[in-house]
Amino acid sequence: MTRIEYNTEKMFLYADGHAGAAKPGQDIVCAGISALTQTLLNMLNDEEEKGRMTVWWNMEPGRLRIRVESVKSWKYGMYAKCYFRMAVTGLKDIAARYPEHIEIEEVQDDGII
């Protein structure tokens, strides 16, 4: 199971575990989670390259951490929050369809998992 914790206002998302819906390379749940989280990371990294924000992230097998550490203005913070909301909306949809393979929860503290 993949467990995801996030907070759009504090701009972080942490994912741990493998969905386990099928064999590696054939797991559509994992593919969906990966597509959404990678897109989030790519959008944030693009903003960082433009000097609009500072992003910390760490990726290893079965684990992803993404956190916006600072933004240059409230406008760029709103961009980042929109990116997080987009990713979380998709992840919640996957969780609703495959609850035995993905769990997603909004948390207040960062660094829980």
A tleap script that builds the chain and sets N, CA, C and O, in Angstrom:
source leaprc.protein.ff14SB
mol = sequence {
  NMET THR ARG ILE GLU TYR ASN THR GLU LYS
  MET PHE LEU TYR ALA ASP GLY HIE ALA GLY
  ALA ALA LYS PRO GLY GLN ASP ILE VAL CYS
  ALA GLY ILE SER ALA LEU THR GLN THR LEU
  LEU ASN MET LEU ASN ASP GLU GLU GLU LYS
  GLY ARG MET THR VAL TRP TRP ASN MET GLU
  PRO GLY ARG LEU ARG ILE ARG VAL GLU SER
  VAL LYS SER TRP LYS TYR GLY MET TYR ALA
  LYS CYS TYR PHE ARG MET ALA VAL THR GLY
  LEU LYS ASP ILE ALA ALA ARG TYR PRO GLU
  HIE ILE GLU ILE GLU GLU VAL GLN ASP ASP
  GLY ILE CILE
}
set mol.1.N position { 0.837 -1.184 0.000 }
set mol.1.CA position { 0.000 0.000 0.000 }
set mol.1.C position { 0.881 1.246 0.000 }
set mol.1.O position { 1.930 1.285 0.642 }
set mol.2.N position { 0.431 2.255 -0.730 }
set mol.2.CA position { 1.098 3.555 -0.707 }
set mol.2.C position { 0.359 4.450 0.268 }
set mol.2.O position { -0.864 4.577 0.199 }
set mol.3.N position { 1.086 5.059 1.162 }
set mol.3.CA position { 0.517 6.010 2.125 }
set mol.3.C position { 1.017 7.390 1.765 }
set mol.3.O position { 2.220 7.604 1.608 }
set mol.4.N position { 0.092 8.330 1.635 }
set mol.4.CA position { 0.440 9.702 1.274 }
set mol.4.C position { -0.072 10.642 2.346 }
set mol.4.O position { -1.229 10.569 2.759 }
set mol.5.N position { 0.804 11.523 2.786 }
set mol.5.CA position { 0.447 12.590 3.712 }
set mol.5.C position { 0.801 13.902 3.041 }
set mol.5.O position { 1.836 14.020 2.386 }
set mol.6.N position { -0.071 14.891 3.211 }
set mol.6.CA position { 0.147 16.165 2.540 }
set mol.6.C position { -0.474 17.298 3.341 }
set mol.6.O position { -1.271 17.079 4.252 }
set mol.7.N position { -0.089 18.504 2.978 }
set mol.7.CA position { -0.742 19.710 3.459 }
set mol.7.C position { -0.540 20.768 2.374 }
set mol.7.O position { 0.578 21.229 2.148 }
set mol.8.N position { -1.626 21.146 1.709 }
set mol.8.CA position { -1.499 22.104 0.608 }
set mol.8.C position { -1.118 23.491 1.098 }
set mol.8.O position { -0.378 24.200 0.415 }
set mol.9.N position { -1.605 23.893 2.263 }
set mol.9.CA position { -1.259 25.219 2.792 }
set mol.9.C position { 0.213 25.311 3.186 }
set mol.9.O position { 0.864 26.330 2.955 }
set mol.10.N position { 0.725 24.244 3.779 }
set mol.10.CA position { 2.143 24.214 4.164 }
set mol.10.C position { 3.032 23.715 3.031 }
set mol.10.O position { 4.258 23.714 3.148 }
set mol.11.N position { 2.414 23.295 1.942 }
set mol.11.CA position { 3.086 22.922 0.698 }
set mol.11.C position { 4.083 21.772 0.858 }
set mol.11.O position { 5.274 21.915 0.580 }
set mol.12.N position { 3.561 20.628 1.314 }
set mol.12.CA position { 4.383 19.420 1.325 }
set mol.12.C position { 3.530 18.207 0.986 }
set mol.12.O position { 2.314 18.199 1.175 }
set mol.13.N position { 4.204 17.189 0.483 }
set mol.13.CA position { 3.574 15.911 0.170 }
set mol.13.C position { 4.630 14.830 0.362 }
set mol.13.O position { 5.741 14.925 -0.158 }
set mol.14.N position { 4.259 13.800 1.123 }
set mol.14.CA position { 5.149 12.669 1.372 }
set mol.14.C position { 4.426 11.393 0.976 }
set mol.14.O position { 3.265 11.198 1.336 }
set mol.15.N position { 5.093 10.540 0.252 }
set mol.15.CA position { 4.514 9.255 -0.155 }
set mol.15.C position { 5.476 8.136 0.220 }
set mol.15.O position { 6.685 8.244 0.011 }
set mol.16.N position { 4.927 7.065 0.775 }
set mol.16.CA position { 5.711 5.897 1.173 }
set mol.16.C position { 5.011 4.626 0.743 }
set mol.16.O position { 3.790 4.509 0.840 }
set mol.17.N position { 5.797 3.677 0.269 }
set mol.17.CA position { 5.301 2.349 -0.028 }
set mol.17.C position { 4.936 2.149 -1.490 }
set mol.17.O position { 4.857 3.092 -2.277 }
set mol.18.N position { 4.719 0.898 -1.816 }
set mol.18.CA position { 4.333 0.502 -3.164 }
set mol.18.C position { 2.856 0.115 -3.157 }
set mol.18.O position { 2.371 -0.505 -2.211 }
set mol.19.N position { 2.157 0.485 -4.210 }
set mol.19.CA position { 0.718 0.222 -4.268 }
set mol.19.C position { 0.410 -1.267 -4.188 }
set mol.19.O position { -0.523 -1.666 -3.492 }
set mol.20.N position { 1.176 -2.090 -4.888 }
set mol.20.CA position { 0.978 -3.536 -4.838 }
set mol.20.C position { -0.285 -4.017 -5.521 }
set mol.20.O position { -0.816 -5.066 -5.157 }
set mol.21.N position { -0.783 -3.272 -6.509 }
set mol.21.CA position { -1.994 -3.680 -7.212 }
set mol.21.C position { -1.706 -4.710 -8.302 }
set mol.21.O position { -2.604 -5.432 -8.737 }
set mol.22.N position { -0.457 -4.773 -8.735 }
set mol.22.CA position { -0.059 -5.724 -9.788 }
set mol.22.C position { 1.451 -5.872 -9.748 }
set mol.22.O position { 2.120 -5.260 -8.915 }
set mol.23.N position { 1.988 -6.684 -10.647 }
set mol.23.CA position { 3.431 -6.861 -10.739 }
set mol.23.C position { 4.098 -5.526 -11.096 }
set mol.23.O position { 3.490 -4.686 -11.760 }
set mol.24.N position { 5.348 -5.333 -10.656 }
set mol.24.CA position { 6.065 -4.124 -11.063 }
set mol.24.C position { 6.063 -3.987 -12.590 }
set mol.24.O position { 6.289 -4.953 -13.318 }
set mol.25.N position { 5.807 -2.779 -13.046 }
set mol.25.CA position { 5.731 -2.521 -14.473 }
set mol.25.C position { 4.337 -2.698 -15.052 }
set mol.25.O position { 4.078 -2.314 -16.193 }
set mol.26.N position { 3.434 -3.287 -14.257 }
set mol.26.CA position { 2.058 -3.496 -14.716 }
set mol.26.C position { 1.042 -2.893 -13.743 }
set mol.26.O position { -0.162 -3.089 -13.906 }
set mol.27.N position { 1.509 -2.180 -12.759 }
set mol.27.CA position { 0.669 -1.651 -11.683 }
set mol.27.C position { 0.120 -0.281 -12.077 }
set mol.27.O position { 0.837 0.719 -12.019 }
set mol.28.N position { -1.169 -0.236 -12.483 }
set mol.28.CA position { -1.746 1.045 -12.910 }
set mol.28.C position { -1.930 2.012 -11.747 }
set mol.28.O position { -1.897 3.226 -11.948 }
set mol.29.N position { -2.119 1.500 -10.547 }
set mol.29.CA position { -2.243 2.381 -9.381 }
set mol.29.C position { -0.917 3.086 -9.143 }
set mol.29.O position { -0.879 4.301 -8.946 }
set mol.30.N position { 0.156 2.331 -9.161 }
set mol.30.CA position { 1.491 2.906 -8.987 }
set mol.30.C position { 1.796 3.902 -10.106 }
set mol.30.O position { 2.355 4.970 -9.857 }
set mol.31.N position { 1.429 3.553 -11.325 }
set mol.31.CA position { 1.675 4.447 -12.458 }
set mol.31.C position { 0.931 5.767 -12.285 }
set mol.31.O position { 1.482 6.832 -12.564 }
set mol.32.N position { -0.305 5.703 -11.832 }
set mol.32.CA position { -1.079 6.926 -11.605 }
set mol.32.C position { -0.477 7.791 -10.507 }
set mol.32.O position { -0.364 9.008 -10.652 }
set mol.33.N position { -0.096 7.155 -9.417 }
set mol.33.CA position { 0.536 7.888 -8.309 }
set mol.33.C position { 1.831 8.532 -8.788 }
set mol.33.O position { 2.091 9.703 -8.510 }
set mol.34.N position { 2.627 7.772 -9.497 }
set mol.34.CA position { 3.907 8.285 -9.996 }
set mol.34.C position { 3.708 9.444 -10.961 }
set mol.34.O position { 4.421 10.444 -10.886 }
set mol.35.N position { 2.744 9.319 -11.865 }
set mol.35.CA position { 2.508 10.392 -12.832 }
set mol.35.C position { 2.119 11.691 -12.131 }
set mol.35.O position { 2.618 12.760 -12.482 }
set mol.36.N position { 1.244 11.603 -11.158 }
set mol.36.CA position { 0.806 12.814 -10.459 }
set mol.36.C position { 1.913 13.423 -9.602 }
set mol.36.O position { 2.116 14.637 -9.622 }
set mol.37.N position { 2.624 12.590 -8.855 }
set mol.37.CA position { 3.661 13.133 -7.980 }
set mol.37.C position { 4.861 13.648 -8.773 }
set mol.37.O position { 5.477 14.643 -8.391 }
set mol.38.N position { 5.195 12.976 -9.872 }
set mol.38.CA position { 6.302 13.452 -10.712 }
set mol.38.C position { 5.934 14.765 -11.391 }
set mol.38.O position { 6.780 15.649 -11.528 }
set mol.39.N position { 4.683 14.899 -11.816 }
set mol.39.CA position { 4.244 16.156 -12.419 }
set mol.39.C position { 4.305 17.287 -11.398 }
set mol.39.O position { 4.749 18.390 -11.717 }
set mol.40.N position { 3.862 17.019 -10.177 }
set mol.40.CA position { 3.969 18.018 -9.116 }
set mol.40.C position { 5.420 18.446 -8.934 }
set mol.40.O position { 5.723 19.639 -8.912 }
set mol.41.N position { 6.301 17.488 -8.805 }
set mol.41.CA position { 7.711 17.796 -8.602 }
set mol.41.C position { 8.278 18.580 -9.788 }
set mol.41.O position { 9.025 19.539 -9.593 }
set mol.42.N position { 7.932 18.183 -11.005 }
set mol.42.CA position { 8.430 18.892 -12.183 }
set mol.42.C position { 7.937 20.335 -12.235 }
set mol.42.O position { 8.702 21.240 -12.569 }
set mol.43.N position { 6.666 20.554 -11.909 }
set mol.43.CA position { 6.131 21.925 -11.903 }
set mol.43.C position { 6.854 22.782 -10.862 }
set mol.43.O position { 7.228 23.920 -11.144 }
set mol.44.N position { 7.047 22.241 -9.672 }
set mol.44.CA position { 7.733 22.988 -8.622 }
set mol.44.C position { 9.189 23.250 -8.995 }
set mol.44.O position { 9.698 24.346 -8.758 }
set mol.45.N position { 9.860 22.266 -9.571 }
set mol.45.CA position { 11.245 22.467 -9.994 }
set mol.45.C position { 11.350 23.524 -11.091 }
set mol.45.O position { 12.311 24.293 -11.120 }
set mol.46.N position { 10.363 23.568 -11.997 }
set mol.46.CA position { 10.347 24.623 -13.016 }
set mol.46.C position { 10.251 26.000 -12.361 }
set mol.46.O position { 10.937 26.935 -12.772 }
set mol.47.N position { 9.413 26.120 -11.358 }
set mol.47.CA position { 9.279 27.399 -10.643 }
set mol.47.C position { 10.582 27.752 -9.916 }
set mol.47.O position { 10.979 28.916 -9.875 }
set mol.48.N position { 11.229 26.760 -9.356 }
set mol.48.CA position { 12.502 26.998 -8.678 }
set mol.48.C position { 13.555 27.477 -9.672 }
set mol.48.O position { 14.318 28.395 -9.371 }
set mol.49.N position { 13.603 26.870 -10.843 }
set mol.49.CA position { 14.567 27.292 -11.863 }
set mol.49.C position { 14.348 28.749 -12.288 }
set mol.49.O position { 15.292 29.429 -12.690 }
set mol.50.N position { 13.108 29.222 -12.197 }
set mol.50.CA position { 12.791 30.617 -12.526 }
set mol.50.C position { 13.072 31.556 -11.358 }
set mol.50.O position { 12.876 32.767 -11.469 }
set mol.51.N position { 13.534 30.994 -10.230 }
set mol.51.CA position { 13.864 31.802 -9.057 }
set mol.51.C position { 12.663 32.202 -8.231 }
set mol.51.O position { 12.750 33.130 -7.428 }
set mol.52.N position { 11.556 31.530 -8.408 }
set mol.52.CA position { 10.319 31.901 -7.727 }
set mol.52.C position { 10.131 31.240 -6.370 }
set mol.52.O position { 9.373 31.736 -5.537 }
set mol.53.N position { 10.811 30.131 -6.145 }
set mol.53.CA position { 10.657 29.402 -4.884 }
set mol.53.C position { 11.849 28.476 -4.681 }
set mol.53.O position { 12.635 28.226 -5.595 }
set mol.54.N position { 11.957 27.978 -3.461 }
set mol.54.CA position { 12.973 26.984 -3.130 }
set mol.54.C position { 12.243 25.698 -2.772 }
set mol.54.O position { 11.344 25.688 -1.931 }
set mol.55.N position { 12.643 24.620 -3.424 }
set mol.55.CA position { 11.986 23.327 -3.245 }
set mol.55.C position { 13.005 22.319 -2.730 }
set mol.55.O position { 14.112 22.208 -3.257 }
set mol.56.N position { 12.615 21.594 -1.702 }
set mol.56.CA position { 13.419 20.466 -1.218 }
set mol.56.C position { 12.669 19.200 -1.602 }
set mol.56.O position { 11.449 19.125 -1.462 }
set mol.57.N position { 13.404 18.210 -2.086 }
set mol.57.CA position { 12.786 16.926 -2.381 }
set mol.57.C position { 13.805 15.813 -2.230 }
set mol.57.O position { 15.015 16.019 -2.326 }
set mol.58.N position { 13.268 14.630 -1.989 }
set mol.58.CA position { 14.091 13.431 -1.873 }
set mol.58.C position { 13.296 12.267 -2.443 }
set mol.58.O position { 12.125 12.073 -2.117 }
set mol.59.N position { 13.954 11.498 -3.299 }
set mol.59.CA position { 13.294 10.356 -3.903 }
set mol.59.C position { 14.196 9.136 -3.794 }
set mol.59.O position { 15.392 9.199 -4.077 }
set mol.60.N position { 13.602 8.035 -3.382 }
set mol.60.CA position { 14.275 6.745 -3.349 }
set mol.60.C position { 13.206 5.691 -3.608 }
set mol.60.O position { 12.019 6.015 -3.561 }
set mol.61.N position { 13.576 4.458 -3.875 }
set mol.61.CA position { 12.558 3.448 -4.180 }
set mol.61.C position { 11.480 3.362 -3.093 }
set mol.61.O position { 11.773 3.145 -1.917 }
set mol.62.N position { 10.234 3.539 -3.520 }
set mol.62.CA position { 9.114 3.444 -2.585 }
set mol.62.C position { 8.929 4.629 -1.676 }
set mol.62.O position { 8.166 4.549 -0.713 }
set mol.63.N position { 9.606 5.730 -1.952 }
set mol.63.CA position { 9.503 6.882 -1.050 }
set mol.63.C position { 9.774 8.177 -1.807 }
set mol.63.O position { 10.733 8.276 -2.572 }
set mol.64.N position { 8.910 9.173 -1.580 }
set mol.64.CA position { 9.085 10.489 -2.173 }
set mol.64.C position { 8.716 11.548 -1.157 }
set mol.64.O position { 7.695 11.441 -0.477 }
set mol.65.N position { 9.540 12.560 -1.057 }
set mol.65.CA position { 9.303 13.701 -0.177 }
set mol.65.C position { 9.404 14.957 -1.028 }
set mol.65.O position { 10.386 15.143 -1.747 }
set mol.66.N position { 8.393 15.822 -0.951 }
set mol.66.CA position { 8.414 17.105 -1.657 }
set mol.66.C position { 7.951 18.171 -0.673 }
set mol.66.O position { 6.935 18.013 0.003 }
set mol.67.N position { 8.722 19.270 -0.605 }
set mol.67.CA position { 8.348 20.375 0.293 }
set mol.67.C position { 8.842 21.689 -0.305 }
set mol.67.O position { 10.001 21.808 -0.701 }
set mol.68.N position { 7.952 22.663 -0.362 }
set mol.68.CA position { 8.364 24.009 -0.746 }
set mol.68.C position { 8.883 24.682 0.515 }
set mol.68.O position { 8.167 24.789 1.511 }
set mol.69.N position { 10.123 25.133 0.469 }
set mol.69.CA position { 10.736 25.725 1.653 }
set mol.69.C position { 10.540 27.229 1.731 }
set mol.69.O position { 10.411 27.781 2.824 }
set mol.70.N position { 10.515 27.899 0.581 }
set mol.70.CA position { 10.282 29.347 0.588 }
set mol.70.C position { 9.761 29.768 -0.777 }
set mol.70.O position { 9.993 29.104 -1.788 }
set mol.71.N position { 9.053 30.884 -0.778 }
set mol.71.CA position { 8.560 31.468 -2.021 }
set mol.71.C position { 8.943 32.940 -2.050 }
set mol.71.O position { 9.064 33.582 -1.006 }
set mol.72.N position { 9.133 33.475 -3.264 }
set mol.72.CA position { 9.556 34.877 -3.423 }
set mol.72.C position { 8.419 35.853 -3.175 }
set mol.72.O position { 8.672 36.992 -2.782 }
set mol.73.N position { 7.173 35.443 -3.391 }
set mol.73.CA position { 6.028 36.326 -3.160 }
set mol.73.C position { 4.781 35.486 -2.927 }
set mol.73.O position { 4.777 34.280 -3.173 }
set mol.74.N position { 3.724 36.135 -2.451 }
set mol.74.CA position { 2.467 35.426 -2.212 }
set mol.74.C position { 1.938 34.830 -3.504 }
set mol.74.O position { 1.337 33.756 -3.486 }
set mol.75.N position { 2.153 35.514 -4.633 }
set mol.75.CA position { 1.669 35.021 -5.925 }
set mol.75.C position { 2.288 33.658 -6.245 }
set mol.75.O position { 1.584 32.751 -6.687 }
set mol.76.N position { 3.579 33.508 -6.028 }
set mol.76.CA position { 4.235 32.235 -6.319 }
set mol.76.C position { 3.827 31.160 -5.325 }
set mol.76.O position { 3.792 29.975 -5.656 }
set mol.77.N position { 3.523 31.578 -4.119 }
set mol.77.CA position { 2.983 30.633 -3.145 }
set mol.77.C position { 1.630 30.100 -3.593 }
set mol.77.O position { 1.331 28.920 -3.408 }
set mol.78.N position { 0.817 30.963 -4.180 }
set mol.78.CA position { -0.474 30.525 -4.701 }
set mol.78.C position { -0.291 29.550 -5.855 }
set mol.78.O position { -1.039 28.579 -5.969 }
set mol.79.N position { 0.701 29.798 -6.718 }
set mol.79.CA position { 0.997 28.849 -7.786 }
set mol.79.C position { 1.291 27.475 -7.189 }
set mol.79.O position { 0.716 26.469 -7.605 }
set mol.80.N position { 2.187 27.446 -6.213 }
set mol.80.CA position { 2.595 26.173 -5.607 }
set mol.80.C position { 1.398 25.472 -4.971 }
set mol.80.O position { 1.233 24.263 -5.130 }
set mol.81.N position { 0.572 26.213 -4.261 }
set mol.81.CA position { -0.597 25.602 -3.626 }
set mol.81.C position { -1.551 25.028 -4.661 }
set mol.81.O position { -2.158 23.981 -4.434 }
set mol.82.N position { -1.688 25.699 -5.788 }
set mol.82.CA position { -2.528 25.169 -6.873 }
set mol.82.C position { -1.950 23.868 -7.421 }
set mol.82.O position { -2.693 22.928 -7.702 }
set mol.83.N position { -0.638 23.811 -7.573 }
set mol.83.CA position { -0.009 22.579 -8.057 }
set mol.83.C position { -0.263 21.433 -7.082 }
set mol.83.O position { -0.579 20.315 -7.492 }
set mol.84.N position { -0.122 21.721 -5.788 }
set mol.84.CA position { -0.379 20.689 -4.783 }
set mol.84.C position { -1.842 20.251 -4.830 }
set mol.84.O position { -2.133 19.056 -4.772 }
set mol.85.N position { -2.765 21.212 -4.935 }
set mol.85.CA position { -4.191 20.858 -4.985 }
set mol.85.C position { -4.502 19.978 -6.189 }
set mol.85.O position { -5.284 19.033 -6.082 }
set mol.86.N position { -3.898 20.280 -7.330 }
set mol.86.CA position { -4.121 19.478 -8.529 }
set mol.86.C position { -3.661 18.040 -8.302 }
set mol.86.O position { -4.391 17.095 -8.599 }
set mol.87.N position { -2.457 17.879 -7.778 }
set mol.87.CA position { -1.929 16.539 -7.542 }
set mol.87.C position { -2.773 15.792 -6.516 }
set mol.87.O position { -3.095 14.620 -6.711 }
set mol.88.N position { -3.129 16.458 -5.436 }
set mol.88.CA position { -3.913 15.816 -4.371 }
set mol.88.C position { -5.293 15.424 -4.876 }
set mol.88.O position { -5.806 14.369 -4.503 }
set mol.89.N position { -5.897 16.242 -5.707 }
set mol.89.CA position { -7.203 15.901 -6.273 }
set mol.89.C position { -7.124 14.582 -7.047 }
set mol.89.O position { -7.979 13.712 -6.885 }
set mol.90.N position { -6.109 14.439 -7.876 }
set mol.90.CA position { -5.928 13.194 -8.621 }
set mol.90.C position { -5.627 12.010 -7.725 }
set mol.90.O position { -6.140 10.912 -7.939 }
set mol.91.N position { -4.792 12.234 -6.717 }
set mol.91.CA position { -4.453 11.155 -5.785 }
set mol.91.C position { -5.671 10.703 -4.983 }
set mol.91.O position { -5.837 9.510 -4.725 }
set mol.92.N position { -6.517 11.644 -4.589 }
set mol.92.CA position { -7.746 11.284 -3.868 }
set mol.92.C position { -8.675 10.467 -4.756 }
set mol.92.O position { -9.340 9.546 -4.281 }
set mol.93.N position { -8.723 10.797 -6.033 }
set mol.93.CA position { -9.545 10.033 -6.959 }
set mol.93.C position { -9.044 8.591 -7.069 }
set mol.93.O position { -9.835 7.649 -7.058 }
set mol.94.N position { -7.735 8.433 -7.172 }
set mol.94.CA position { -7.160 7.083 -7.224 }
set mol.94.C position { -7.462 6.339 -5.924 }
set mol.94.O position { -7.810 5.158 -5.950 }
set mol.95.N position { -7.330 7.023 -4.795 }
set mol.95.CA position { -7.595 6.389 -3.498 }
set mol.95.C position { -9.056 5.958 -3.376 }
set mol.95.O position { -9.347 4.922 -2.780 }
set mol.96.N position { -9.964 6.738 -3.931 }
set mol.96.CA position { -11.382 6.376 -3.879 }
set mol.96.C position { -11.659 5.123 -4.718 }
set mol.96.O position { -12.525 4.318 -4.375 }
set mol.97.N position { -10.928 4.969 -5.803 }
set mol.97.CA position { -11.134 3.825 -6.691 }
set mol.97.C position { -10.380 2.575 -6.230 }
set mol.97.O position { -10.810 1.450 -6.486 }
set mol.98.N position { -9.265 2.783 -5.558 }
set mol.98.CA position { -8.408 1.663 -5.140 }
set mol.98.C position { -8.012 1.820 -3.665 }
set mol.98.O position { -6.825 1.926 -3.355 }
set mol.99.N position { -8.987 1.835 -2.762 }
set mol.99.CA position { -8.677 2.106 -1.349 }
set mol.99.C position { -7.778 1.066 -0.688 }
set mol.99.O position { -7.158 1.351 0.337 }
set mol.100.N position { -7.701 -0.121 -1.252 }
set mol.100.CA position { -6.828 -1.148 -0.678 }
set mol.100.C position { -5.367 -0.962 -1.085 }
set mol.100.O position { -4.491 -1.676 -0.597 }
set mol.101.N position { -5.101 0.001 -1.984 }
set mol.101.CA position { -3.743 0.194 -2.477 }
set mol.101.C position { -3.153 1.577 -2.218 }
set mol.101.O position { -1.941 1.764 -2.330 }
set mol.102.N position { -3.996 2.544 -1.874 }
set mol.102.CA position { -3.499 3.892 -1.599 }
set mol.102.C position { -4.342 4.534 -0.504 }
set mol.102.O position { -5.572 4.475 -0.519 }
set mol.103.N position { -3.651 5.140 0.435 }
set mol.103.CA position { -4.287 5.869 1.520 }
set mol.103.C position { -3.727 7.277 1.496 }
set mol.103.O position { -2.511 7.462 1.439 }
set mol.104.N position { -4.596 8.268 1.540 }
set mol.104.CA position { -4.148 9.650 1.496 }
set mol.104.C position { -4.803 10.422 2.634 }
set mol.104.O position { -5.994 10.274 2.905 }
set mol.105.N position { -3.991 11.253 3.294 }
set mol.105.CA position { -4.483 11.979 4.466 }
set mol.105.C position { -3.843 13.360 4.540 }
set mol.105.O position { -2.637 13.518 4.348 }
set mol.106.N position { -4.672 14.348 4.820 }
set mol.106.CA position { -4.153 15.682 5.080 }
set mol.106.C position { -3.702 15.731 6.544 }
set mol.106.O position { -4.449 15.339 7.440 }
set mol.107.N position { -2.495 16.205 6.777 }
set mol.107.CA position { -1.954 16.282 8.133 }
set mol.107.C position { -1.515 17.719 8.423 }
set mol.107.O position { -1.305 18.515 7.508 }
set mol.108.N position { -1.385 18.027 9.686 }
set mol.108.CA position { -0.994 19.381 10.065 }
set mol.108.C position { 0.514 19.519 10.277 }
set mol.108.O position { 1.099 20.552 9.951 }
set mol.109.N position { 1.143 18.471 10.827 }
set mol.109.CA position { 2.589 18.503 11.045 }
set mol.109.C position { 3.273 17.960 9.814 }
set mol.109.O position { 2.792 17.005 9.204 }
set mol.110.N position { 4.395 18.561 9.442 }
set mol.110.CA position { 5.135 17.943 8.357 }
set mol.110.C position { 6.193 17.033 8.963 }
set mol.110.O position { 6.620 17.230 10.100 }
set mol.111.N position { 6.602 16.060 8.210 }
set mol.111.CA position { 7.602 15.121 8.690 }
set mol.111.C position { 7.030 13.936 9.427 }
set mol.111.O position { 7.755 13.268 10.165 }
set mol.112.N position { 5.734 13.650 9.250 }
set mol.112.CA position { 5.099 12.541 9.952 }
set mol.112.C position { 5.659 11.197 9.495 }
set mol.112.O position { 6.064 10.373 10.315 }
set mol.113.N position { 5.678 10.983 8.170 }
set mol.113.CA position { 6.156 9.682 7.661 }
set mol.113.C position { 7.470 9.834 6.952 }
set mol.113.O position { 8.023 8.850 6.459 }
savepdb mol mol.pdb
quit
